[in-house]
Amino acid sequence: MATSANINLDNFKDLVLQKAYSDQSFISFRGNKQDLTNWRKKLIEIYANSLTLSSDKSADEVKKWGKEFANKLVELGLPLDAAIVEMRTAKQNIGELLKEEANKQELTINEYHSIYSIFDRVVDQSVELVSICYMKAHDEKISSAQHAVDELSIPVVKIEEGIGILPVIGDIDTRRAQLLMVTALEKSAEFKLEYLILDLSGVPVIDTMVAQQIFQVLEALRISGVTSKISGIRPELAITMTQLGVNFEVQSFSSLHQAIASIKE
């Protein structure tokens, strides 16, 4: 936005850099307090630079800082709403400084408004960008944590040469079924397994959908050259499977011990 030649923007910028930083009480978050101090000062610098940079350069600076800042927030466990409060607080402090300098330079209302509009636009950009980047980084962190939990919940245990066990615990949905298949195939190849026993004693219910998911895993193992067996078929599961007409077309056993014994016969 164009401003009057009578306005000394450098004075506004210098004033913001010198006086806008505030040592207000630290919001609650996990991490080094120095991290919060550093990004507060960086935020003031971004806001101050907006007064003299072109709109494009200012936007680029905000974009780079916003992404790094949002990732740091997620890493430190700082909530997004508290971060927005920080940015709004900085806006209020700087707004007072801009008004003070505008009076000192004896600017008109329109001249003051032209300066404040530049600053206000950058504040809005920074809040929007940090919010978007924060949610993206937060979702990625949750997804990564969920993946780690899933991997731990579907372990393949090699009990001896050529024989492994894959205990399945909990409900099986489409996402877990896909992970189950990938884990079974990858670990069977890694351990050079000839036999893999899927132990279903920890699966509460087997319906048509779950049965289809398990069948696909067994079929994938068969194609890859691994002989599959199923253990942990409790009486109630056996009854349900019979009523549904479920047939996995592999040997099934009520206990893991029986499945292992059948391999060694």
C-alpha positions as CSV (number, residue, x, y, z in Angstrom):
1,M,0.0,0.0,0.0
2,A,1.4,3.4,-0.9
3,T,2.1,5.8,2.0
4,S,2.8,9.5,2.1
5,A,6.3,10.8,1.6
6,N,6.0,12.6,4.9
7,I,5.9,9.4,6.8
8,N,9.1,8.0,8.2
9,L,8.5,4.2,8.2
10,D,12.0,3.5,9.5
11,N,11.1,5.3,12.7
12,F,8.0,3.1,13.1
13,K,10.1,0.0,12.5
14,D,12.9,1.0,14.9
15,L,10.3,1.9,17.6
16,V,8.6,-1.5,17.3
17,L,12.0,-3.4,17.4
18,Q,13.1,-1.4,20.5
19,K,9.9,-1.3,22.6
20,A,7.4,-3.9,21.4
21,Y,8.9,-7.0,23.1
22,S,7.1,-7.7,26.3
23,D,8.2,-10.0,29.2
24,Q,4.6,-10.8,30.0
25,S,4.2,-14.1,32.0
26,F,5.0,-17.2,30.1
27,I,2.1,-19.3,29.0
28,S,2.1,-22.9,30.1
29,F,4.0,-25.2,27.7
30,R,6.6,-28.0,27.7
31,G,10.0,-26.9,26.7
32,N,12.8,-24.4,27.3
33,K,11.5,-20.9,28.2
34,Q,14.3,-19.5,26.0
35,D,12.5,-21.0,23.0
36,L,9.4,-18.9,23.8
37,T,11.5,-15.8,24.3
38,N,13.2,-16.4,20.9
39,W,10.1,-16.7,18.9
40,R,8.5,-13.8,20.6
41,K,11.4,-11.6,19.5
42,K,11.2,-13.1,16.0
43,L,7.5,-12.4,15.9
44,I,8.2,-8.7,16.7
45,E,10.8,-8.6,14.0
46,I,8.4,-10.0,11.4
47,Y,5.8,-7.4,12.4
48,A,8.3,-4.6,12.4
49,N,9.7,-5.6,9.0
50,S,6.2,-5.5,7.5
51,L,6.3,-1.8,7.8
52,T,9.1,-1.3,5.4
53,L,9.1,-4.4,3.2
54,S,7.0,-4.8,0.0
55,S,3.9,-6.9,0.5
56,D,5.4,-9.8,-1.4
57,K,8.6,-9.9,0.6
58,S,6.7,-9.5,3.8
59,A,4.4,-12.4,2.9
60,D,7.4,-14.6,2.0
61,E,8.9,-13.8,5.4
62,V,5.7,-14.6,7.2
63,K,5.3,-17.9,5.3
64,K,8.8,-19.1,6.2
65,W,8.5,-18.1,9.8
66,G,5.0,-19.4,10.2
67,K,5.8,-22.9,9.1
68,E,8.9,-23.2,11.3
69,F,7.0,-21.7,14.2
70,A,4.0,-24.0,13.9
71,N,6.3,-27.1,13.8
72,K,8.0,-25.8,16.9
73,L,4.7,-25.3,18.7
74,V,3.7,-28.9,18.1
75,E,7.2,-30.1,19.1
76,L,7.0,-28.2,22.4
77,G,3.4,-29.0,23.1
78,L,2.3,-25.4,23.0
79,P,-1.5,-25.2,22.3
80,L,-2.6,-23.2,19.2
81,D,-5.0,-21.0,21.1
82,A,-2.3,-19.8,23.5
83,A,0.0,-19.1,20.5
84,I,-2.7,-17.0,18.9
85,V,-3.1,-15.1,22.2
86,E,0.6,-14.3,22.0
87,M,0.3,-13.0,18.5
88,R,-2.7,-10.9,19.5
89,T,-0.9,-9.5,22.5
90,A,2.0,-8.5,20.3
91,K,-0.5,-6.8,18.0
92,Q,-2.0,-4.7,20.8
93,N,1.4,-3.6,22.1
94,I,2.6,-2.6,18.6
95,G,-0.7,-0.9,17.9
96,E,-0.1,1.4,20.8
97,L,3.4,2.2,19.7
98,L,2.2,3.0,16.1
99,K,-0.3,5.4,17.5
100,E,2.4,7.0,19.7
101,E,4.7,7.5,16.7
102,A,1.9,8.7,14.5
103,N,1.1,11.4,17.0
104,K,4.8,12.3,17.2
105,Q,5.0,12.7,13.4
106,E,1.7,14.5,13.4
107,L,0.2,12.2,10.8
108,T,-3.4,12.5,9.6
109,I,-5.9,9.9,10.3
110,N,-5.6,8.6,6.7
111,E,-1.8,8.4,7.0
112,Y,-2.0,6.5,10.3
113,H,-4.6,4.2,8.8
114,S,-2.4,3.4,5.8
115,I,0.4,2.3,8.1
116,Y,-1.8,0.3,10.5
117,S,-3.5,-1.5,7.5
118,I,-0.1,-2.8,6.4
119,F,0.7,-4.1,9.9
120,D,-2.8,-5.4,10.4
121,R,-2.7,-7.4,7.2
122,V,0.5,-9.1,8.2
123,V,-0.9,-10.0,11.6
124,D,-3.9,-11.7,9.9
125,Q,-1.6,-13.5,7.6
126,S,0.5,-14.8,10.4
127,V,-2.4,-16.0,12.5
128,E,-4.0,-17.8,9.5
129,L,-0.7,-19.4,8.3
130,V,0.3,-20.5,11.8
131,S,-3.1,-22.0,12.3
132,I,-3.0,-24.0,9.0
133,C,0.6,-25.2,9.5
134,Y,-0.1,-26.1,13.1
135,M,-3.0,-28.3,12.3
136,K,-1.0,-30.0,9.5
137,A,2.0,-30.6,11.8
138,H,-0.3,-31.8,14.6
139,D,-2.1,-34.2,12.3
140,E,1.2,-35.6,11.0
141,K,2.4,-36.1,14.6
142,I,-0.8,-37.9,15.6
143,S,-0.6,-40.0,12.4
144,S,3.0,-40.9,13.2
145,A,2.1,-41.9,16.8
146,Q,-0.8,-44.0,15.6
147,H,1.4,-45.8,13.1
148,A,3.9,-46.6,15.9
149,V,1.1,-47.9,18.1
150,D,-0.3,-50.0,15.2
151,E,3.2,-51.5,14.6
152,L,3.5,-52.5,18.2
153,S,0.0,-54.0,18.2
154,I,0.8,-56.3,15.3
155,P,4.1,-57.9,16.0
156,V,5.5,-61.0,14.2
157,V,7.4,-63.2,16.7
158,K,9.9,-65.7,15.3
159,I,9.7,-68.7,17.7
160,E,12.2,-70.8,15.9
161,E,13.8,-71.3,12.5
162,G,11.1,-70.9,9.8
163,I,8.2,-70.5,12.2
164,G,6.6,-67.3,13.3
165,I,3.5,-66.1,15.2
166,L,1.4,-63.0,14.5
167,P,-0.9,-62.4,17.5
168,V,-3.8,-60.2,16.6
169,I,-5.4,-58.2,19.4
170,G,-8.5,-56.0,19.2
171,D,-10.9,-55.1,16.5
172,I,-9.8,-55.4,12.9
173,D,-10.9,-52.5,10.6
174,T,-9.8,-51.8,7.1
175,R,-6.7,-49.7,8.2
176,R,-5.5,-52.4,10.6
177,A,-6.2,-55.1,8.1
178,Q,-3.9,-53.4,5.6
179,L,-1.2,-53.0,8.2
180,L,-1.7,-56.6,9.2
181,M,-1.1,-57.7,5.6
182,V,2.0,-55.5,5.1
183,T,3.5,-56.6,8.4
184,A,2.8,-60.3,7.8
185,L,4.4,-60.2,4.3
186,E,7.4,-58.0,5.3
187,K,8.3,-59.9,8.4
188,S,7.8,-63.3,6.8
189,A,10.3,-62.3,4.2
190,E,12.7,-60.8,6.7
191,F,12.6,-63.8,9.0
192,K,12.6,-66.3,6.1
193,L,9.5,-67.9,7.5
194,E,7.9,-71.1,6.0
195,Y,5.0,-71.0,8.5
196,L,3.1,-68.1,10.0
197,I,0.5,-68.7,12.7
198,L,-2.2,-66.0,13.0
199,D,-3.4,-66.2,16.6
200,L,-6.9,-64.7,16.8
201,S,-7.5,-65.3,20.6
202,G,-7.4,-61.6,21.1
203,V,-10.0,-60.8,18.5
204,P,-13.3,-60.2,20.2
205,V,-15.6,-60.6,17.2
206,I,-15.4,-62.1,13.7
207,D,-18.0,-60.9,11.3
208,T,-18.2,-61.1,7.5
209,M,-16.0,-58.0,7.0
210,V,-13.3,-59.2,9.4
211,A,-13.3,-62.6,7.9
212,Q,-12.8,-61.1,4.4
213,Q,-9.9,-59.0,5.7
214,I,-8.2,-62.1,7.3
215,F,-8.8,-64.2,4.2
216,Q,-7.0,-61.6,2.1
217,V,-4.0,-61.7,4.4
218,L,-3.9,-65.5,4.2
219,E,-4.2,-65.4,0.5
220,A,-1.3,-62.9,0.2
221,L,0.8,-65.2,2.4
222,R,0.0,-68.2,0.3
223,I,1.0,-66.4,-2.9
224,S,4.3,-65.4,-1.3
225,G,5.0,-69.0,-0.4
226,V,4.2,-68.9,3.3
227,T,2.0,-71.6,4.8
228,S,-0.5,-70.1,7.2
229,K,-2.3,-71.6,10.2
230,I,-4.9,-70.0,12.5
231,S,-5.0,-70.5,16.3
232,G,-7.2,-69.1,19.1
233,I,-10.5,-70.1,17.6
234,R,-12.7,-70.0,20.7
235,P,-16.0,-71.9,20.7
236,E,-18.1,-68.8,20.3
237,L,-16.0,-67.7,17.4
238,A,-16.3,-71.1,15.8
239,I,-20.1,-71.0,16.1
240,T,-20.2,-67.5,14.6
241,M,-17.9,-68.5,11.7
242,T,-20.1,-71.5,11.0
243,Q,-23.3,-69.5,11.0
244,L,-21.7,-67.0,8.6
245,G,-20.3,-69.7,6.4
246,V,-16.7,-68.5,6.9
247,N,-14.0,-70.8,5.7
248,F,-10.4,-69.6,5.7
249,E,-9.3,-72.7,3.8
250,V,-6.3,-73.2,6.1
251,Q,-5.9,-75.4,9.2
252,S,-7.5,-73.8,12.3
253,F,-6.8,-74.7,16.0
254,S,-8.3,-73.7,19.3
255,S,-4.9,-73.1,20.8
256,L,-1.5,-71.8,19.8
257,H,0.1,-74.9,21.2
258,Q,-1.9,-77.2,18.9
259,A,-0.9,-75.1,15.9
260,I,2.8,-75.3,16.7
261,A,2.5,-79.0,17.3
262,S,0.9,-79.6,13.9
263,I,3.9,-78.0,12.2
264,K,6.3,-80.2,14.0
265,E,4.5,-83.5,13.3
